[in-house]
Amino acid sequence: MDERRVNILKTSNAEISRLQLFSAFFEDETLYKIYLRSQVIHHLFANNEELEIDKLDLFHVQFTASLIELLRKIKKSNEKNVSLLYDEIHLNKELMEKLTGTVFTEKNFNLNKQQQALKINQSLRRLYQVLSDETNEFPFSKNISTFSARYSKDFYSDISTEQLSELIDYNPKDLYINEHASIERKLMGLLCKHDFRTEFFHGLKAGQLVIELYSFIDVDRHFLFFPSRDLFLFCDLEQLSSFDWSNNMSGKSKMIQELSYENDKLESDAAALKTYIPIPIIDLLKENYAKISDIDFLNHLNNFDVQANILKAMLKTDLF
């Protein structure tokens, strides 16, 4: 075997090996079939010395080399775009870590709202006694405002000032009023009937003003506590029908969850983008595979200069 033939076959093997690496990387069916067909062409020349070896060299020069260069450019472009996605993922993770370090957890919130309900129930029981005895004793439990001060920013739902005004609107004739608190007469009656058994239901805020909502344990009724006026009124949830009462996640926790979902999506996008091949190039690969699969391709090998020009033109496009 002459030295030129040996060198061309050696170069052919090297080109096919590079093509194999790209077909494994992109995992594209047509590209893999082109790799397999290129092997067949190589073995055809390797096993038939009567075939003109220069045609194998011409095949790789006109087709394989340009294809590999095109795939290399696509891979480099994809890696750049994937890198941008991973930069965004990294920034999201940093923000999530900062938020996690400052957020009051749902566990703390759920524990403390039970303690707050106990304070309210005890305060209402004492208020009933104060009103009954007509004394000036202060009825509220110690630090009763701490709960809203701590959790309203993260856990309370936003309402408009108009909604707040509607919720706390009342007729003075319907209230028991003393120097410490005001409470709807019928509400106090229902509280007495059910032995002051209520639980914290939800928190609302309009700017710096907050409202705590409570529900009766034994009956489907709700009332509000407006700390700024030490006011207790029945609350009809129909006035707040747009709220999702089942969601007790804090604002920061919601943001952490959203960032986590966003990172999952970015991870998925990065995985898909890593091996993305533009549709026009996929179509060109299919066309090229059809040509090299033609049983008479050796007789039309010179036609690959046209395909080579198309591949080289692709290298200059803005497809990637």
LINGIVEN-V568853 format. One record per residue. N is the residue number from 1. RES is the residue in three letters. SS is DSSP state (~ for helix, > for strand, _ for the rest). PHI is phi in radians with two decimals (none if undefined). D_LAST is the distance of its C-alpha to the last C-alpha in whole Angstrom. Layout:
((N/RES/SS/PHI/D_LAST) (N/RES/SS/PHI/D_LAST))
//
This chain:
((1/MET/_/none/44) (2/ASP/_/-1.27/43) (3/GLU/~/-1.11/41) (4/ARG/~/-1.11/38) (5/ARG/~/-1.10/37) (6/VAL/~/-1.06/37) (7/ASN/~/-1.16/35) (8/ILE/~/-1.15/32) (9/LEU/~/-1.15/33) (10/LYS/~/-1.13/32) (11/THR/~/-1.09/29) (12/SER/~/-1.05/28) (13/ASN/~/-1.04/29) (14/ALA/~/-1.14/26) (15/GLU/~/-1.12/23) (16/ILE/~/-1.18/24) (17/SER/~/-1.11/24) (18/ARG/~/-1.13/21) (19/LEU/~/-1.11/20) (20/GLN/~/-1.09/22) (21/LEU/~/-1.06/20) (22/PHE/~/-1.22/17) (23/SER/~/-1.16/18) (24/ALA/~/-1.24/20) (25/PHE/~/-1.21/17) (26/PHE/~/-1.39/15) (27/GLU/_/0.93/18) (28/ASP/_/-1.73/17) (29/GLU/~/-1.06/20) (30/THR/~/-1.13/19) (31/LEU/~/-1.11/18) (32/TYR/~/-1.15/21) (33/LYS/~/-1.20/23) (34/ILE/~/-1.11/22) (35/TYR/~/-1.05/23) (36/LEU/~/-1.10/26) (37/ARG/~/-1.16/26) (38/SER/~/-1.12/26) (39/GLN/~/-1.08/28) (40/VAL/~/-1.05/31) (41/ILE/~/-1.09/30) (42/HIS/~/-1.05/31) (43/HIS/~/-1.14/34) (44/LEU/~/-1.08/35) (45/PHE/~/-1.29/35) (46/ALA/~/-1.13/37) (47/ASN/_/-1.69/39) (48/ASN/_/-2.32/40) (49/GLU/_/-1.19/41) (50/GLU/_/-1.29/43) (51/LEU/_/-1.32/39) (52/GLU/_/-1.26/38) (53/ILE/~/-1.11/35) (54/ASP/~/-1.11/34) (55/LYS/~/-1.20/32) (56/LEU/~/-1.16/30) (57/ASP/~/-1.09/29) (58/LEU/~/-1.13/28) (59/PHE/~/-1.03/26) (60/HIS/~/-1.23/24) (61/VAL/~/-1.12/24) (62/GLN/~/-1.40/22) (63/PHE/~/-2.03/20) (64/THR/~/-1.08/20) (65/ALA/~/-1.08/19) (66/SER/~/-1.16/16) (67/LEU/~/-1.11/15) (68/ILE/~/-1.10/15) (69/GLU/~/-1.11/13) (70/LEU/~/-1.13/10) (71/LEU/~/-1.13/11) (72/ARG/~/-1.11/11) (73/LYS/~/-1.19/8) (74/ILE/~/-1.08/6) (75/LYS/~/-1.06/9) (76/LYS/~/-1.12/9) (77/SER/~/-1.12/6) (78/ASN/~/-1.07/8) (79/GLU/~/-1.10/11) (80/LYS/~/-1.13/10) (81/ASN/~/-1.19/10) (82/VAL/~/-1.12/12) (83/SER/~/-1.06/15) (84/LEU/~/-1.12/14) (85/LEU/~/-1.13/16) (86/TYR/~/-1.23/18) (87/ASP/~/-1.09/19) (88/GLU/~/-1.15/20) (89/ILE/~/-1.04/22) (90/HIS/~/-1.09/24) (91/LEU/~/-1.11/25) (92/ASN/~/-1.09/26) (93/LYS/~/-1.13/28) (94/GLU/~/-1.08/30) (95/LEU/~/-1.15/31) (96/MET/~/-1.08/32) (97/GLU/~/-1.14/34) (98/LYS/~/-1.15/36) (99/LEU/~/-1.16/36) (100/THR/~/-1.11/38) (101/GLY/~/-1.30/40) (102/THR/~/-2.02/42) (103/VAL/_/-1.42/42) (104/PHE/_/-1.32/45) (105/THR/_/-1.28/44) (106/GLU/~/-1.06/45) (107/LYS/~/-1.08/48) (108/ASN/~/-1.11/50) (109/PHE/~/-1.08/49) (110/ASN/~/-1.12/51) (111/LEU/~/-1.22/54) (112/ASN/~/-1.26/55) (113/LYS/~/-1.25/55) (114/GLN/~/-1.17/57) (115/GLN/~/-1.16/59) (116/GLN/~/-1.15/59) (117/ALA/~/-1.07/60) (118/LEU/~/-1.10/63) (119/LYS/~/-1.10/64) (120/ILE/~/-1.13/64) (121/ASN/~/-1.08/66) (122/GLN/~/-1.15/68) (123/SER/~/-1.14/68) (124/LEU/~/-1.18/69) (125/ARG/~/-1.11/72) (126/ARG/~/-1.20/73) (127/LEU/~/-1.08/73) (128/TYR/~/-1.04/75) (129/GLN/~/-1.16/77) (130/VAL/~/-1.10/77) (131/LEU/~/-1.16/78) (132/SER/~/-1.18/80) (133/ASP/~/-1.54/82) (134/GLU/_/0.95/82) (135/THR/_/-1.87/81) (136/ASN/_/-1.86/79) (137/GLU/_/-1.08/77) (138/PHE/_/-1.31/73) (139/PRO/_/-1.58/72) (140/PHE/_/-1.42/68) (141/SER/_/-1.19/67) (142/LYS/_/-1.12/66) (143/ASN/_/1.01/62) (144/ILE/_/-1.20/61) (145/SER/_/-1.58/59) (146/THR/~/-1.10/57) (147/PHE/~/-1.03/55) (148/SER/~/-1.14/53) (149/ALA/~/-1.08/53) (150/ARG/~/-1.44/51) (151/TYR/~/-1.92/49) (152/SER/~/-1.07/48) (153/LYS/~/-1.08/45) (154/ASP/~/-1.67/43) (155/PHE/~/-1.95/45) (156/TYR/_/-1.47/47) (157/SER/>/-1.49/45) (158/ASP/>/-1.40/45) (159/ILE/_/-2.29/47) (160/SER/_/-1.42/48) (161/THR/~/-1.12/51) (162/GLU/~/-1.14/53) (163/GLN/~/-1.11/52) (164/LEU/~/-1.07/54) (165/SER/~/-1.07/57) (166/GLU/~/-1.16/57) (167/LEU/~/-1.18/57) (168/ILE/_/-1.73/60) (169/ASP/_/-1.30/62) (170/TYR/_/-2.74/66) (171/ASN/_/-1.74/69) (172/PRO/~/-0.91/71) (173/LYS/~/-1.14/74) (174/ASP/~/-1.57/72) (175/LEU/>/-2.06/72) (176/TYR/>/-1.52/74) (177/ILE/>/-2.34/73) (178/ASN/_/-2.35/75) (179/GLU/_/-1.21/74) (180/HIS/_/-1.85/71) (181/ALA/_/-2.77/69) (182/SER/>/-2.29/69) (183/ILE/>/-2.50/69) (184/GLU/>/-1.07/69) (185/ARG/~/-1.03/72) (186/LYS/~/-1.17/71) (187/LEU/~/-1.15/68) (188/MET/~/-1.07/71) (189/GLY/~/-1.10/73) (190/LEU/~/-1.22/70) (191/LEU/~/-1.09/69) (192/CYS/~/-1.10/73) (193/LYS/~/-1.06/73) (194/HIS/_/-1.85/70) (195/ASP/_/0.99/71) (196/PHE/_/0.99/68) (197/ARG/_/-1.69/66) (198/THR/>/-2.35/63) (199/GLU/>/-2.43/59) (200/PHE/>/-1.14/56) (201/PHE/>/-1.88/54) (202/HIS/>/-2.88/51) (203/GLY/>/-2.09/51) (204/LEU/>/-2.22/50) (205/LYS/>/-2.53/49) (206/ALA/>/-2.25/49) (207/GLY/_/1.15/48) (208/GLN/_/-1.56/51) (209/LEU/>/-1.55/53) (210/VAL/>/-2.19/53) (211/ILE/>/-2.30/55) (212/GLU/>/-1.80/55) (213/LEU/>/-1.80/56) (214/TYR/>/-2.23/58) (215/SER/>/-2.13/59) (216/PHE/>/-1.28/62) (217/ILE/_/-1.28/62) (218/ASP/_/-1.77/65) (219/VAL/_/-2.63/64) (220/ASP/_/-1.45/61) (221/ARG/_/-2.39/61) (222/HIS/>/-2.33/60) (223/PHE/>/-2.50/61) (224/LEU/>/-2.06/59) (225/PHE/>/-2.09/60) (226/PHE/>/-1.85/59) (227/PRO/_/-1.00/60) (228/SER/_/-1.07/60) (229/ARG/_/-2.11/63) (230/ASP/_/0.87/65) (231/LEU/>/-1.98/64) (232/PHE/>/-2.15/64) (233/LEU/>/-2.42/64) (234/PHE/>/-1.05/63) (235/CYS/_/-2.28/59) (236/ASP/_/-1.62/58) (237/LEU/~/-1.14/54) (238/GLU/~/-1.10/54) (239/GLN/~/-1.21/54) (240/LEU/~/-2.24/51) (241/SER/_/-1.15/49) (242/SER/_/-1.44/46) (243/PHE/_/-1.46/46) (244/ASP/_/-1.66/44) (245/TRP/_/-1.24/47) (246/SER/_/-1.38/46) (247/ASN/_/-1.67/43) (248/ASN/_/-1.91/45) (249/MET/_/-1.29/42) (250/SER/_/-1.28/42) (251/GLY/~/-1.03/39) (252/LYS/~/-1.21/38) (253/SER/~/-1.16/38) (254/LYS/~/-1.10/36) (255/MET/~/-1.13/33) (256/ILE/~/-1.08/33) (257/GLN/~/-1.11/32) (258/GLU/~/-1.10/30) (259/LEU/~/-1.14/28) (260/SER/~/-1.14/28) (261/TYR/~/-1.08/27) (262/GLU/~/-1.10/24) (263/ASN/~/-1.15/23) (264/ASP/~/-1.04/24) (265/LYS/~/-1.16/21) (266/LEU/~/-1.12/19) (267/GLU/~/-1.06/20) (268/SER/~/-1.13/19) (269/ASP/~/-1.10/16) (270/ALA/~/-1.13/15) (271/ALA/~/-1.11/16) (272/ALA/~/-1.27/14) (273/LEU/~/-1.20/11) (274/LYS/~/-0.98/12) (275/THR/_/-1.98/12) (276/TYR/_/-1.26/10) (277/ILE/_/-2.14/9) (278/PRO/_/-0.96/7) (279/ILE/~/-0.97/11) (280/PRO/~/-1.03/11) (281/ILE/~/-1.33/10) (282/ILE/~/-1.03/13) (283/ASP/~/-1.11/15) (284/LEU/~/-1.14/15) (285/LEU/~/-1.07/16) (286/LYS/~/-1.11/19) (287/GLU/~/-1.14/20) (288/ASN/~/-1.13/20) (289/TYR/~/-1.10/22) (290/ALA/~/-1.06/24) (291/LYS/~/-1.21/25) (292/ILE/~/-1.35/26) (293/SER/_/-1.55/28) (294/ASP/_/-1.13/30) (295/ILE/_/-1.08/33) (296/ASP/_/-1.79/34) (297/PHE/~/-1.08/31) (298/LEU/~/-1.11/33) (299/ASN/~/-1.32/34) (300/HIS/~/-2.12/31) (301/LEU/~/-1.10/29) (302/ASN/~/-1.14/29) (303/ASN/~/-1.19/27) (304/PHE/~/-1.25/24) (305/ASP/~/-1.17/24) (306/VAL/~/-1.17/22) (307/GLN/~/-1.09/20) (308/ALA/~/-1.10/19) (309/ASN/~/-1.12/18) (310/ILE/~/-1.14/16) (311/LEU/~/-1.07/14) (312/LYS/~/-1.16/14) (313/ALA/~/-1.12/13) (314/MET/~/-1.06/10) (315/LEU/_/-1.13/9) (316/LYS/_/-1.78/10) (317/THR/_/-1.48/8) (318/ASP/_/-1.82/5) (319/LEU/_/-1.20/4) (320/PHE/_/-2.63/0))
//
